[in-house]
Structures are given as C-alpha cells and as structure tokens.
C-alpha cells in the first residue's frame, strides 16, 4: 500500500502577475493528520524517515530510548574520493 507522505496546498488567489503561494504540509504517516516534523532513524543498516506529530515523535523516541541508551554509537567511515 502506497502512502502520500507530504501534500501540497495552493493557497490564495493568483494575482495579475500570476503569483501563487504553495504550502507544503507534512502528513503524519500513522494517522493522516498534519505532522509537525520528520524523524529519521535506521535499523539493521536501513535508513528510515517518517513524518509525525510531536506526540507520535515523542512516543517513538521514548520507545527507542532504552535501546539507544544501551547501544554503542557507530561512526560512519568516510569514503575516499576516487580520482
């Protein structure tokens, strides 16, 4: 099932100069309401990004906190540029 993560709303009436205002609205990927922020995390080498309300982001962070506190931070190795 495919979900739209962001939606755009065109607001205002075009003026004589043709100017419009477009507002990007984040949509909470859990419940479809307007989201407050995008949260990035990774698991098993896969990076994820999810748009959430502040409440859902706090729930996710609280659920992950005990595991993050017990884990080791892995620093990414910088790749050398090929000439």
mmCIF file of the N, C-alpha and C atoms, coordinates in Angstrom:
data_MODEL
# 
_entry.id   MODEL 
# 
loop_
_atom_site.group_PDB 
_atom_site.id 
_atom_site.type_symbol 
_atom_site.label_atom_id 
_atom_site.label_alt_id 
_atom_site.label_comp_id 
_atom_site.label_asym_id 
_atom_site.label_entity_id 
_atom_site.label_seq_id 
_atom_site.pdbx_PDB_ins_code 
_atom_site.Cartn_x 
_atom_site.Cartn_y 
_atom_site.Cartn_z 
_atom_site.occupancy 
_atom_site.B_iso_or_equiv 
_atom_site.pdbx_formal_charge 
_atom_site.auth_seq_id 
_atom_site.auth_comp_id 
_atom_site.auth_asym_id 
_atom_site.auth_atom_id 
_atom_site.pdbx_PDB_model_num 
ATOM 1   N N  . UNK A 1 1  ? 0.837  -1.165 0.000   1.00 0.00 ? 1  UNK A N  1 
ATOM 2   C CA . UNK A 1 1  ? 0.000  0.000  0.000   1.00 0.00 ? 1  UNK A CA 1 
ATOM 3   C C  . UNK A 1 1  ? 0.891  1.241  0.000   1.00 0.00 ? 1  UNK A C  1 
ATOM 4   N N  . UNK A 1 2  ? 0.663  2.122  -0.915  1.00 0.00 ? 2  UNK A N  1 
ATOM 5   C CA . UNK A 1 2  ? 1.453  3.340  -1.027  1.00 0.00 ? 2  UNK A CA 1 
ATOM 6   C C  . UNK A 1 2  ? 0.769  4.475  -0.283  1.00 0.00 ? 2  UNK A C  1 
ATOM 7   N N  . UNK A 1 3  ? 1.561  5.239  0.485   1.00 0.00 ? 3  UNK A N  1 
ATOM 8   C CA . UNK A 1 3  ? 1.023  6.380  1.221   1.00 0.00 ? 3  UNK A CA 1 
ATOM 9   C C  . UNK A 1 3  ? 1.677  7.655  0.741   1.00 0.00 ? 3  UNK A C  1 
ATOM 10  N N  . UNK A 1 4  ? 0.923  8.716  0.713   1.00 0.00 ? 4  UNK A N  1 
ATOM 11  C CA . UNK A 1 4  ? 1.481  10.019 0.398   1.00 0.00 ? 4  UNK A CA 1 
ATOM 12  C C  . UNK A 1 4  ? 2.035  10.586 1.690   1.00 0.00 ? 4  UNK A C  1 
ATOM 13  N N  . UNK A 1 5  ? 3.313  10.941 1.714   1.00 0.00 ? 5  UNK A N  1 
ATOM 14  C CA . UNK A 1 5  ? 3.943  11.429 2.923   1.00 0.00 ? 5  UNK A CA 1 
ATOM 15  C C  . UNK A 1 5  ? 3.802  12.935 3.079   1.00 0.00 ? 5  UNK A C  1 
ATOM 16  N N  . UNK A 1 6  ? 3.700  13.639 1.971   1.00 0.00 ? 6  UNK A N  1 
ATOM 17  C CA . UNK A 1 6  ? 3.558  15.079 2.024   1.00 0.00 ? 6  UNK A CA 1 
ATOM 18  C C  . UNK A 1 6  ? 2.494  15.479 1.033   1.00 0.00 ? 6  UNK A C  1 
ATOM 19  N N  . UNK A 1 7  ? 1.806  16.544 1.318   1.00 0.00 ? 7  UNK A N  1 
ATOM 20  C CA . UNK A 1 7  ? 0.836  17.033 0.352   1.00 0.00 ? 7  UNK A CA 1 
ATOM 21  C C  . UNK A 1 7  ? 1.052  18.532 0.205   1.00 0.00 ? 7  UNK A C  1 
ATOM 22  N N  . UNK A 1 8  ? 0.721  19.043 -0.931  1.00 0.00 ? 8  UNK A N  1 
ATOM 23  C CA . UNK A 1 8  ? 0.887  20.468 -1.193  1.00 0.00 ? 8  UNK A CA 1 
ATOM 24  C C  . UNK A 1 8  ? -0.474 21.108 -1.297  1.00 0.00 ? 8  UNK A C  1 
ATOM 25  N N  . UNK A 1 9  ? -0.585 22.279 -0.730  1.00 0.00 ? 9  UNK A N  1 
ATOM 26  C CA . UNK A 1 9  ? -1.809 23.052 -0.840  1.00 0.00 ? 9  UNK A CA 1 
ATOM 27  C C  . UNK A 1 9  ? -1.458 24.366 -1.522  1.00 0.00 ? 9  UNK A C  1 
ATOM 28  N N  . UNK A 1 10 ? -2.190 24.717 -2.540  1.00 0.00 ? 10 UNK A N  1 
ATOM 29  C CA . UNK A 1 10 ? -2.029 26.022 -3.143  1.00 0.00 ? 10 UNK A CA 1 
ATOM 30  C C  . UNK A 1 10 ? -3.008 26.948 -2.458  1.00 0.00 ? 10 UNK A C  1 
ATOM 31  N N  . UNK A 1 11 ? -2.465 28.015 -1.888  1.00 0.00 ? 11 UNK A N  1 
ATOM 32  C CA . UNK A 1 11 ? -3.306 28.929 -1.128  1.00 0.00 ? 11 UNK A CA 1 
ATOM 33  C C  . UNK A 1 11 ? -3.376 30.269 -1.829  1.00 0.00 ? 11 UNK A C  1 
ATOM 34  N N  . UNK A 1 12 ? -4.382 31.011 -1.532  1.00 0.00 ? 12 UNK A N  1 
ATOM 35  C CA . UNK A 1 12 ? -4.532 32.349 -2.096  1.00 0.00 ? 12 UNK A CA 1 
ATOM 36  C C  . UNK A 1 12 ? -5.045 32.293 -3.520  1.00 0.00 ? 12 UNK A C  1 
ATOM 37  N N  . UNK A 1 13 ? -5.349 33.436 -4.033  1.00 0.00 ? 13 UNK A N  1 
ATOM 38  C CA . UNK A 1 13 ? -5.859 33.569 -5.390  1.00 0.00 ? 13 UNK A CA 1 
ATOM 39  C C  . UNK A 1 13 ? -4.726 34.103 -6.251  1.00 0.00 ? 13 UNK A C  1 
ATOM 40  N N  . UNK A 1 14 ? -4.529 33.547 -7.444  1.00 0.00 ? 14 UNK A N  1 
ATOM 41  C CA . UNK A 1 14 ? -3.471 34.089 -8.302  1.00 0.00 ? 14 UNK A CA 1 
ATOM 42  C C  . UNK A 1 14 ? -3.697 35.587 -8.541  1.00 0.00 ? 14 UNK A C  1 
ATOM 43  N N  . UNK A 1 15 ? -2.627 36.335 -8.486  1.00 0.00 ? 15 UNK A N  1 
ATOM 44  C CA . UNK A 1 15 ? -2.721 37.766 -8.737  1.00 0.00 ? 15 UNK A CA 1 
ATOM 45  C C  . UNK A 1 15 ? -2.555 38.028 -10.221 1.00 0.00 ? 15 UNK A C  1 
ATOM 46  N N  . UNK A 1 16 ? -2.627 39.279 -10.605 1.00 0.00 ? 16 UNK A N  1 
ATOM 47  C CA . UNK A 1 16 ? -2.474 39.624 -12.016 1.00 0.00 ? 16 UNK A CA 1 
ATOM 48  C C  . UNK A 1 16 ? -1.107 39.201 -12.534 1.00 0.00 ? 16 UNK A C  1 
ATOM 49  N N  . UNK A 1 17 ? -0.117 39.191 -11.657 1.00 0.00 ? 17 UNK A N  1 
ATOM 50  C CA . UNK A 1 17 ? 1.220  38.761 -12.053 1.00 0.00 ? 17 UNK A CA 1 
ATOM 51  C C  . UNK A 1 17 ? 1.365  37.251 -12.093 1.00 0.00 ? 17 UNK A C  1 
ATOM 52  N N  . UNK A 1 18 ? 0.325  36.532 -11.725 1.00 0.00 ? 18 UNK A N  1 
ATOM 53  C CA . UNK A 1 18 ? 0.359  35.070 -11.768 1.00 0.00 ? 18 UNK A CA 1 
ATOM 54  C C  . UNK A 1 18 ? 1.016  34.434 -10.554 1.00 0.00 ? 18 UNK A C  1 
ATOM 55  N N  . UNK A 1 19 ? 1.265  35.211 -9.494  1.00 0.00 ? 19 UNK A N  1 
ATOM 56  C CA . UNK A 1 19 ? 1.949  34.687 -8.323  1.00 0.00 ? 19 UNK A CA 1 
ATOM 57  C C  . UNK A 1 19 ? 1.006  33.816 -7.499  1.00 0.00 ? 19 UNK A C  1 
ATOM 58  N N  . UNK A 1 20 ? 1.512  32.698 -7.041  1.00 0.00 ? 20 UNK A N  1 
ATOM 59  C CA . UNK A 1 20 ? 0.772  31.799 -6.158  1.00 0.00 ? 20 UNK A CA 1 
ATOM 60  C C  . UNK A 1 20 ? 1.646  31.463 -4.974  1.00 0.00 ? 20 UNK A C  1 
ATOM 61  N N  . UNK A 1 21 ? 1.010  31.034 -3.919  1.00 0.00 ? 21 UNK A N  1 
ATOM 62  C CA . UNK A 1 21 ? 1.731  30.563 -2.756  1.00 0.00 ? 21 UNK A CA 1 
ATOM 63  C C  . UNK A 1 21 ? 1.435  29.083 -2.602  1.00 0.00 ? 21 UNK A C  1 
ATOM 64  N N  . UNK A 1 22 ? 2.481  28.283 -2.480  1.00 0.00 ? 22 UNK A N  1 
ATOM 65  C CA . UNK A 1 22 ? 2.306  26.853 -2.264  1.00 0.00 ? 22 UNK A CA 1 
ATOM 66  C C  . UNK A 1 22 ? 2.844  26.513 -0.888  1.00 0.00 ? 22 UNK A C  1 
ATOM 67  N N  . UNK A 1 23 ? 2.042  25.816 -0.113  1.00 0.00 ? 23 UNK A N  1 
ATOM 68  C CA . UNK A 1 23 ? 2.419  25.425 1.233   1.00 0.00 ? 23 UNK A CA 1 
ATOM 69  C C  . UNK A 1 23 ? 2.571  23.913 1.265   1.00 0.00 ? 23 UNK A C  1 
ATOM 70  N N  . UNK A 1 24 ? 3.723  23.443 1.709   1.00 0.00 ? 24 UNK A N  1 
ATOM 71  C CA . UNK A 1 24 ? 3.949  22.002 1.869   1.00 0.00 ? 24 UNK A CA 1 
ATOM 72  C C  . UNK A 1 24 ? 3.519  21.622 3.280   1.00 0.00 ? 24 UNK A C  1 
ATOM 73  N N  . UNK A 1 25 ? 2.641  20.653 3.379   1.00 0.00 ? 25 UNK A N  1 
ATOM 74  C CA . UNK A 1 25 ? 2.114  20.211 4.670   1.00 0.00 ? 25 UNK A CA 1 
ATOM 75  C C  . UNK A 1 25 ? 2.575  18.777 4.898   1.00 0.00 ? 25 UNK A C  1 
ATOM 76  N N  . UNK A 1 26 ? 3.265  18.553 6.005   1.00 0.00 ? 26 UNK A N  1 
ATOM 77  C CA . UNK A 1 26 ? 3.651  17.189 6.368   1.00 0.00 ? 26 UNK A CA 1 
ATOM 78  C C  . UNK A 1 26 ? 2.428  16.460 6.897   1.00 0.00 ? 26 UNK A C  1 
ATOM 79  N N  . UNK A 1 27 ? 2.299  15.203 6.526   1.00 0.00 ? 27 UNK A N  1 
ATOM 80  C CA . UNK A 1 27 ? 1.167  14.385 6.961   1.00 0.00 ? 27 UNK A CA 1 
ATOM 81  C C  . UNK A 1 27 ? 1.698  13.251 7.831   1.00 0.00 ? 27 UNK A C  1 
ATOM 82  N N  . UNK A 1 28 ? 1.143  13.122 9.024   1.00 0.00 ? 28 UNK A N  1 
ATOM 83  C CA . UNK A 1 28 ? 1.558  12.061 9.943   1.00 0.00 ? 28 UNK A CA 1 
ATOM 84  C C  . UNK A 1 28 ? 1.312  10.708 9.273   1.00 0.00 ? 28 UNK A C  1 
ATOM 85  N N  . UNK A 1 29 ? 2.375  9.925  9.161   1.00 0.00 ? 29 UNK A N  1 
ATOM 86  C CA . UNK A 1 29 ? 2.289  8.637  8.473   1.00 0.00 ? 29 UNK A CA 1 
ATOM 87  C C  . UNK A 1 29 ? 1.510  7.589  9.264   1.00 0.00 ? 29 UNK A C  1 
ATOM 88  N N  . UNK A 1 30 ? 1.223  7.849  10.525  1.00 0.00 ? 30 UNK A N  1 
ATOM 89  C CA . UNK A 1 30 ? 0.446  6.894  11.317  1.00 0.00 ? 30 UNK A CA 1 
ATOM 90  C C  . UNK A 1 30 ? -1.055 7.134  11.228  1.00 0.00 ? 30 UNK A C  1 
ATOM 91  N N  . UNK A 1 31 ? -1.462 8.403  11.312  1.00 0.00 ? 31 UNK A N  1 
ATOM 92  C CA . UNK A 1 31 ? -2.898 8.647  11.377  1.00 0.00 ? 31 UNK A CA 1 
ATOM 93  C C  . UNK A 1 31 ? -3.444 9.638  10.347  1.00 0.00 ? 31 UNK A C  1 
ATOM 94  N N  . UNK A 1 32 ? -2.589 10.181 9.490   1.00 0.00 ? 32 UNK A N  1 
ATOM 95  C CA . UNK A 1 32 ? -3.053 11.052 8.423   1.00 0.00 ? 32 UNK A CA 1 
ATOM 96  C C  . UNK A 1 32 ? -3.314 12.496 8.815   1.00 0.00 ? 32 UNK A C  1 
ATOM 97  N N  . UNK A 1 33 ? -3.079 12.853 10.070  1.00 0.00 ? 33 UNK A N  1 
ATOM 98  C CA . UNK A 1 33 ? -3.254 14.246 10.490  1.00 0.00 ? 33 UNK A CA 1 
ATOM 99  C C  . UNK A 1 33 ? -2.023 15.053 10.085  1.00 0.00 ? 33 UNK A C  1 
ATOM 100 N N  . UNK A 1 34 ? -2.098 16.376 10.221  1.00 0.00 ? 34 UNK A N  1 
ATOM 101 C CA . UNK A 1 34 ? -0.946 17.213 9.905   1.00 0.00 ? 34 UNK A CA 1 
ATOM 102 C C  . UNK A 1 34 ? 0.198  16.888 10.858  1.00 0.00 ? 34 UNK A C  1 
ATOM 103 N N  . UNK A 1 35 ? 1.367  16.639 10.308  1.00 0.00 ? 35 UNK A N  1 
ATOM 104 C CA . UNK A 1 35 ? 2.541  16.292 11.109  1.00 0.00 ? 35 UNK A CA 1 
ATOM 105 C C  . UNK A 1 35 ? 3.315  17.558 11.468  1.00 0.00 ? 35 UNK A C  1 
ATOM 106 N N  . UNK A 1 36 ? 4.130  17.444 12.511  1.00 0.00 ? 36 UNK A N  1 
ATOM 107 C CA . UNK A 1 36 ? 4.945  18.559 12.966  1.00 0.00 ? 36 UNK A CA 1 
ATOM 108 C C  . UNK A 1 36 ? 6.393  18.466 12.501  1.00 0.00 ? 36 UNK A C  1 
ATOM 109 N N  . UNK A 1 37 ? 6.871  17.243 12.273  1.00 0.00 ? 37 UNK A N  1 
ATOM 110 C CA . UNK A 1 37 ? 8.279  17.092 11.908  1.00 0.00 ? 37 UNK A CA 1 
ATOM 111 C C  . UNK A 1 37 ? 8.542  15.739 11.254  1.00 0.00 ? 37 UNK A C  1 
ATOM 112 N N  . UNK A 1 38 ? 9.717  15.651 10.681  1.00 0.00 ? 38 UNK A N  1 
ATOM 113 C CA . UNK A 1 38 ? 10.178 14.408 10.072  1.00 0.00 ? 38 UNK A CA 1 
ATOM 114 C C  . UNK A 1 38 ? 11.240 13.808 10.982  1.00 0.00 ? 38 UNK A C  1 
ATOM 115 N N  . UNK A 1 39 ? 11.111 12.539 11.302  1.00 0.00 ? 39 UNK A N  1 
ATOM 116 C CA . UNK A 1 39 ? 12.052 11.837 12.169  1.00 0.00 ? 39 UNK A CA 1 
ATOM 117 C C  . UNK A 1 39 ? 12.806 10.823 11.321  1.00 0.00 ? 39 UNK A C  1 
ATOM 118 N N  . UNK A 1 40 ? 14.126 10.825 11.443  1.00 0.00 ? 40 UNK A N  1 
ATOM 119 C CA . UNK A 1 40 ? 14.964 9.861  10.721  1.00 0.00 ? 40 UNK A CA 1 
ATOM 120 C C  . UNK A 1 40 ? 15.567 8.886  11.722  1.00 0.00 ? 40 UNK A C  1 
ATOM 121 N N  . UNK A 1 41 ? 15.641 7.620  11.340  1.00 0.00 ? 41 UNK A N  1 
ATOM 122 C CA . UNK A 1 41 ? 16.285 6.607  12.162  1.00 0.00 ? 41 UNK A CA 1 
ATOM 123 C C  . UNK A 1 41 ? 16.729 5.476  11.262  1.00 0.00 ? 41 UNK A C  1 
ATOM 124 N N  . UNK A 1 42 ? 17.569 4.599  11.791  1.00 0.00 ? 42 UNK A N  1 
ATOM 125 C CA . UNK A 1 42 ? 17.995 3.452  10.995  1.00 0.00 ? 42 UNK A CA 1 
ATOM 126 C C  . UNK A 1 42 ? 17.906 2.192  11.845  1.00 0.00 ? 42 UNK A C  1 
ATOM 127 N N  . UNK A 1 43 ? 17.721 1.083  11.152  1.00 0.00 ? 43 UNK A N  1 
ATOM 128 C CA . UNK A 1 43 ? 17.603 -0.217 11.797  1.00 0.00 ? 43 UNK A CA 1 
ATOM 129 C C  . UNK A 1 43 ? 18.146 -1.267 10.840  1.00 0.00 ? 43 UNK A C  1 
ATOM 130 N N  . UNK A 1 44 ? 19.052 -2.063 11.320  1.00 0.00 ? 44 UNK A N  1 
ATOM 131 C CA . UNK A 1 44 ? 19.656 -3.126 10.504  1.00 0.00 ? 44 UNK A CA 1 
ATOM 132 C C  . UNK A 1 44 ? 20.225 -2.597 9.194   1.00 0.00 ? 44 UNK A C  1 
ATOM 133 N N  . UNK A 1 45 ? 20.857 -1.427 9.262   1.00 0.00 ? 45 UNK A N  1 
ATOM 134 C CA . UNK A 1 45 ? 21.511 -0.856 8.082   1.00 0.00 ? 45 UNK A CA 1 
ATOM 135 C C  . UNK A 1 45 ? 20.587 -0.172 7.102   1.00 0.00 ? 45 UNK A C  1 
ATOM 136 N N  . UNK A 1 46 ? 19.308 -0.099 7.425   1.00 0.00 ? 46 UNK A N  1 
ATOM 137 C CA . UNK A 1 46 ? 18.336 0.561  6.549   1.00 0.00 ? 46 UNK A CA 1 
ATOM 138 C C  . UNK A 1 46 ? 17.933 1.878  7.206   1.00 0.00 ? 46 UNK A C  1 
ATOM 139 N N  . UNK A 1 47 ? 18.026 2.980  6.457   1.00 0.00 ? 47 UNK A N  1 
ATOM 140 C CA . UNK A 1 47 ? 17.626 4.277  6.995   1.00 0.00 ? 47 UNK A CA 1 
ATOM 141 C C  . UNK A 1 47 ? 16.160 4.538  6.671   1.00 0.00 ? 47 UNK A C  1 
ATOM 142 N N  . UNK A 1 48 ? 15.449 5.067  7.663   1.00 0.00 ? 48 UNK A N  1 
ATOM 143 C CA . UNK A 1 48 ? 14.031 5.353  7.527   1.00 0.00 ? 48 UNK A CA 1 
ATOM 144 C C  . UNK A 1 48 ? 13.775 6.832  7.815   1.00 0.00 ? 48 UNK A C  1 
ATOM 145 N N  . UNK A 1 49 ? 12.688 7.320  7.281   1.00 0.00 ? 49 UNK A N  1 
ATOM 146 C CA . UNK A 1 49 ? 12.229 8.673  7.540   1.00 0.00 ? 49 UNK A CA 1 
ATOM 147 C C  . UNK A 1 49 ? 10.711 8.602  7.674   1.00 0.00 ? 49 UNK A C  1 
ATOM 148 N N  . UNK A 1 50 ? 10.178 9.237  8.707   1.00 0.00 ? 50 UNK A N  1 
ATOM 149 C CA . UNK A 1 50 ? 8.746  9.195  8.939   1.00 0.00 ? 50 UNK A CA 1 
ATOM 150 C C  . UNK A 1 50 ? 8.283  10.577 9.405   1.00 0.00 ? 50 UNK A C  1 
ATOM 151 N N  . UNK A 1 51 ? 7.161  11.022 8.890   1.00 0.00 ? 51 UNK A N  1 
ATOM 152 C CA . UNK A 1 51 ? 6.570  12.297 9.288   1.00 0.00 ? 51 UNK A CA 1 
ATOM 153 C C  . UNK A 1 51 ? 5.595  12.024 10.424  1.00 0.00 ? 51 UNK A C  1 
ATOM 154 N N  . UNK A 1 52 ? 5.751  12.773 11.528  1.00 0.00 ? 52 UNK A N  1 
ATOM 155 C CA . UNK A 1 52 ? 4.956  12.514 12.726  1.00 0.00 ? 52 UNK A CA 1 
ATOM 156 C C  . UNK A 1 52 ? 4.532  13.811 13.403  1.00 0.00 ? 52 UNK A C  1 
ATOM 157 N N  . UNK A 1 53 ? 3.445  13.725 14.174  1.00 0.00 ? 53 UNK A N  1 
ATOM 158 C CA . UNK A 1 53 ? 3.099  14.810 15.075  1.00 0.00 ? 53 UNK A CA 1 
ATOM 159 C C  . UNK A 1 53 ? 4.122  14.809 16.207  1.00 0.00 ? 53 UNK A C  1 
ATOM 160 N N  . UNK A 1 54 ? 4.194  15.886 16.957  1.00 0.00 ? 54 UNK A N  1 
ATOM 161 C CA . UNK A 1 54 ? 5.113  15.917 18.100  1.00 0.00 ? 54 UNK A CA 1 
ATOM 162 C C  . UNK A 1 54 ? 4.797  14.797 19.081  1.00 0.00 ? 54 UNK A C  1 
ATOM 163 N N  . UNK A 1 55 ? 3.508  14.516 19.274  1.00 0.00 ? 55 UNK A N  1 
ATOM 164 C CA . UNK A 1 55 ? 3.106  13.451 20.202  1.00 0.00 ? 55 UNK A CA 1 
ATOM 165 C C  . UNK A 1 55 ? 3.617  12.087 19.731  1.00 0.00 ? 55 UNK A C  1 
ATOM 166 N N  . UNK A 1 56 ? 3.436  11.766 18.455  1.00 0.00 ? 56 UNK A N  1 
ATOM 167 C CA . UNK A 1 56 ? 3.908  10.479 17.939  1.00 0.00 ? 56 UNK A CA 1 
ATOM 168 C C  . UNK A 1 56 ? 5.438  10.409 17.937  1.00 0.00 ? 56 UNK A C  1 
ATOM 169 N N  . UNK A 1 57 ? 6.102  11.522 17.644  1.00 0.00 ? 57 UNK A N  1 
ATOM 170 C CA . UNK A 1 57 ? 7.569  11.539 17.672  1.00 0.00 ? 57 UNK A CA 1 
ATOM 171 C C  . UNK A 1 57 ? 8.078  11.269 19.084  1.00 0.00 ? 57 UNK A C  1 
ATOM 172 N N  . UNK A 1 58 ? 7.420  11.847 20.069  1.00 0.00 ? 58 UNK A N  1 
ATOM 173 C CA . UNK A 1 58 ? 7.798  11.614 21.470  1.00 0.00 ? 58 UNK A CA 1 
ATOM 174 C C  . UNK A 1 58 ? 7.597  10.155 21.839  1.00 0.00 ? 58 UNK A C  1 
ATOM 175 N N  . UNK A 1 59 ? 6.507  9.553  21.371  1.00 0.00 ? 59 UNK A N  1 
ATOM 176 C CA . UNK A 1 59 ? 6.247  8.127  21.638  1.00 0.00 ? 59 UNK A CA 1 
ATOM 177 C C  . UNK A 1 59 ? 7.339  7.259  21.015  1.00 0.00 ? 59 UNK A C  1 
ATOM 178 N N  . UNK A 1 60 ? 7.717  7.569  19.769  1.00 0.00 ? 60 UNK A N  1 
ATOM 179 C CA . UNK A 1 60 ? 8.770  6.793  19.099  1.00 0.00 ? 60 UNK A CA 1 
ATOM 180 C C  . UNK A 1 60 ? 10.094 6.935  19.841  1.00 0.00 ? 60 UNK A C  1 
ATOM 181 N N  . UNK A 1 61 ? 10.447 8.165  20.192  1.00 0.00 ? 61 UNK A N  1 
ATOM 182 C CA . UNK A 1 61 ? 11.703 8.402  20.910  1.00 0.00 ? 61 UNK A CA 1 
ATOM 183 C C  . UNK A 1 61 ? 11.706 7.696  22.266  1.00 0.00 ? 61 UNK A C  1 
ATOM 184 N N  . UNK A 1 62 ? 10.587 7.712  22.969  1.00 0.00 ? 62 UNK A N  1 
ATOM 185 C CA . UNK A 1 62 ? 10.505 7.035  24.268  1.00 0.00 ? 62 UNK A CA 1 
ATOM 186 C C  . UNK A 1 62 ? 10.650 5.524  24.116  1.00 0.00 ? 62 UNK A C  1 
ATOM 187 N N  . UNK A 1 63 ? 10.073 4.981  23.050  1.00 0.00 ? 63 UNK A N  1 
ATOM 188 C CA . UNK A 1 63 ? 10.170 3.533  22.812  1.00 0.00 ? 63 UNK A CA 1 
ATOM 189 C C  . UNK A 1 63 ? 11.601 3.124  22.468  1.00 0.00 ? 63 UNK A C  1 
ATOM 190 N N  . UNK A 1 64 ? 12.305 3.970  21.734  1.00 0.00 ? 64 UNK A N  1 
ATOM 191 C CA . UNK A 1 64 ? 13.669 3.636  21.310  1.00 0.00 ? 64 UNK A CA 1 
ATOM 192 C C  . UNK A 1 64 ? 14.730 3.985  22.352  1.00 0.00 ? 64 UNK A C  1 
ATOM 193 N N  . UNK A 1 65 ? 14.422 4.901  23.274  1.00 0.00 ? 65 UNK A N  1 
ATOM 194 C CA . UNK A 1 65 ? 15.412 5.406  24.228  1.00 0.00 ? 65 UNK A CA 1 
ATOM 195 C C  . UNK A 1 65 ? 16.140 4.318  25.005  1.00 0.00 ? 65 UNK A C  1 
ATOM 196 N N  . UNK A 1 66 ? 15.464 3.313  25.593  1.00 0.00 ? 66 UNK A N  1 
ATOM 197 C CA . UNK A 1 66 ? 16.207 2.290  26.352  1.00 0.00 ? 66 UNK A CA 1 
ATOM 198 C C  . UNK A 1 66 ? 17.215 1.536  25.486  1.00 0.00 ? 66 UNK A C  1 
ATOM 199 N N  . UNK A 1 67 ? 16.872 1.305  24.232  1.00 0.00 ? 67 UNK A N  1 
ATOM 200 C CA . UNK A 1 67 ? 17.779 0.593  23.333  1.00 0.00 ? 67 UNK A CA 1 
ATOM 201 C C  . UNK A 1 67 ? 18.938 1.492  22.932  1.00 0.00 ? 67 UNK A C  1 
ATOM 202 N N  . UNK A 1 68 ? 18.658 2.758  22.651  1.00 0.00 ? 68 UNK A N  1 
ATOM 203 C CA . UNK A 1 68 ? 19.712 3.701  22.273  1.00 0.00 ? 68 UNK A CA 1 
ATOM 204 C C  . UNK A 1 68 ? 20.673 3.921  23.436  1.00 0.00 ? 68 UNK A C  1 
ATOM 205 N N  . UNK A 1 69 ? 20.141 3.995  24.646  1.00 0.00 ? 69 UNK A N  1 
ATOM 206 C CA . UNK A 1 69 ? 20.990 4.193  25.823  1.00 0.00 ? 69 UNK A CA 1 
ATOM 207 C C  . UNK A 1 69 ? 21.932 3.019  26.050  1.00 0.00 ? 69 UNK A C  1 
ATOM 208 N N  . UNK A 1 70 ? 21.504 1.818  25.702  1.00 0.00 ? 70 UNK A N  1 
ATOM 209 C CA . UNK A 1 70 ? 22.330 0.625  25.910  1.00 0.00 ? 70 UNK A CA 1 
ATOM 210 C C  . UNK A 1 70 ? 23.246 0.335  24.721  1.00 0.00 ? 70 UNK A C  1 
ATOM 211 N N  . UNK A 1 71 ? 23.036 1.011  23.608  1.00 0.00 ? 71 UNK A N  1 
ATOM 212 C CA . UNK A 1 71 ? 23.779 0.727  22.380  1.00 0.00 ? 71 UNK A CA 1 
ATOM 213 C C  . UNK A 1 71 ? 25.079 1.517  22.298  1.00 0.00 ? 71 UNK A C  1 
ATOM 214 N N  . UNK A 1 72 ? 25.910 1.130  21.349  1.00 0.00 ? 72 UNK A N  1 
ATOM 215 C CA . UNK A 1 72 ? 27.136 1.852  21.026  1.00 0.00 ? 72 UNK A CA 1 
ATOM 216 C C  . UNK A 1 72 ? 26.873 2.740  19.816  1.00 0.00 ? 72 UNK A C  1 
ATOM 217 N N  . UNK A 1 73 ? 27.451 3.917  19.816  1.00 0.00 ? 73 UNK A N  1 
ATOM 218 C CA . UNK A 1 73 ? 27.348 4.804  18.662  1.00 0.00 ? 73 UNK A CA 1 
ATOM 219 C C  . UNK A 1 73 ? 28.362 4.349  17.622  1.00 0.00 ? 73 UNK A C  1 
ATOM 220 N N  . UNK A 1 74 ? 27.922 4.202  16.403  1.00 0.00 ? 74 UNK A N  1 
ATOM 221 C CA . UNK A 1 74 ? 28.806 3.794  15.314  1.00 0.00 ? 74 UNK A CA 1 
ATOM 222 C C  . UNK A 1 74 ? 29.079 5.006  14.453  1.00 0.00 ? 74 UNK A C  1 
ATOM 223 N N  . UNK A 1 75 ? 30.350 5.329  14.325  1.00 0.00 ? 75 UNK A N  1 
ATOM 224 C CA . UNK A 1 75 ? 30.713 6.451  13.471  1.00 0.00 ? 75 UNK A CA 1 
ATOM 225 C C  . UNK A 1 75 ? 30.884 5.927  12.061  1.00 0.00 ? 75 UNK A C  1 
ATOM 226 N N  . UNK A 1 76 ? 30.313 6.667  11.122  1.00 0.00 ? 76 UNK A N  1 
ATOM 227 C CA . UNK A 1 76 ? 30.417 6.260  9.718   1.00 0.00 ? 76 UNK A CA 1 
ATOM 228 C C  . UNK A 1 76 ? 31.822 6.490  9.221   1.00 0.00 ? 76 UNK A C  1 
ATOM 229 N N  . UNK A 1 77 ? 32.306 5.549  8.435   1.00 0.00 ? 77 UNK A N  1 
ATOM 230 C CA . UNK A 1 77 ? 33.609 5.700  7.823   1.00 0.00 ? 77 UNK A CA 1 
ATOM 231 C C  . UNK A 1 77 ? 33.467 6.621  6.619   1.00 0.00 ? 77 UNK A C  1 
ATOM 232 N N  . UNK A 1 78 ? 34.379 7.537  6.505   1.00 0.00 ? 78 UNK A N  1 
ATOM 233 C CA . UNK A 1 78 ? 34.356 8.440  5.355   1.00 0.00 ? 78 UNK A CA 1 
ATOM 234 C C  . UNK A 1 78 ? 34.976 7.722  4.163   1.00 0.00 ? 78 UNK A C  1 
ATOM 235 N N  . UNK A 1 79 ? 34.277 7.751  3.059   1.00 0.00 ? 79 UNK A N  1 
ATOM 236 C CA . UNK A 1 79 ? 34.826 7.123  1.862   1.00 0.00 ? 79 UNK A CA 1 
ATOM 237 C C  . UNK A 1 79 ? 35.795 8.073  1.207   1.00 0.00 ? 79 UNK A C  1 
ATOM 238 N N  . UNK A 1 80 ? 36.819 7.517  0.634   1.00 0.00 ? 80 UNK A N  1 
ATOM 239 C CA . UNK A 1 80 ? 37.828 8.327  -0.042  1.00 0.00 ? 80 UNK A CA 1 
ATOM 240 C C  . UNK A 1 80 ? 37.346 8.615  -1.461  1.00 0.00 ? 80 UNK A C  1 
ATOM 241 N N  . UNK A 1 81 ? 37.511 9.844  -1.870  1.00 0.00 ? 81 UNK A N  1 
ATOM 242 C CA . UNK A 1 81 ? 37.117 10.231 -3.220  1.00 0.00 ? 81 UNK A CA 1 
ATOM 243 C C  . UNK A 1 81 ? 38.029 9.564  -4.236  1.00 0.00 ? 81 UNK A C  1 
ATOM 244 N N  . UNK A 1 82 ? 37.433 9.046  -5.293  1.00 0.00 ? 82 UNK A N  1 
ATOM 245 C CA . UNK A 1 82 ? 38.213 8.419  -6.360  1.00 0.00 ? 82 UNK A CA 1 
ATOM 246 C C  . UNK A 1 82 ? 38.613 9.463  -7.362  1.00 0.00 ? 82 UNK A C  1 
ATOM 247 N N  . UNK A 1 83 ? 39.860 9.439  -7.769  1.00 0.00 ? 83 UNK A N  1 
ATOM 248 C CA . UNK A 1 83 ? 40.345 10.395 -8.769  1.00 0.00 ? 83 UNK A CA 1 
ATOM 249 C C  . UNK A 1 83 ? 40.384 9.771  -10.128 1.00 0.00 ? 83 UNK A C  1 
# 
